[in-house]
Amino acid sequence: MKLTDEQLRRIGATILSRWKAKGLVRPKAGDETLAARIAAEIREDIRREEELDRETEALLEKHLRQAEHSQANSRILFQKIKERLAGERGIVL
């Protein structure tokens, strides 16, 4: 799912307002600046997961070609490969 910059900014603003309401943060910068930074982090996380998905698909294709005669479910293999790659890269899914 592609999120627009405006949607990401609103998500960032919502996260920031909830953190502030719960007393989890005491910002030293303006709300707009912080919301934009949160949105940028979300955007980067989405980009990393998309990259992880592409790598996972490539490994899955490789394994499926090697195990063409097995009864392995490709969706299960995809998830297992993705979890392993995420763990290796320190990405929290």
Long-range contacts (C-beta under 8 A, 24 or more apart in sequence): 3-42, 3-43, 3-46, 5-39, 8-39, 8-42, 8-43, 9-35, 9-36, 9-39, 11-38, 11-39, 11-42, 12-36, 12-37, 12-38, 12-39, 12-42, 48-89, 48-91, 49-91, 49-93, 52-82, 52-85, 52-86, 52-89, 52-91, 53-82, 55-85, 56-81, 56-82, 56-85, 59-85
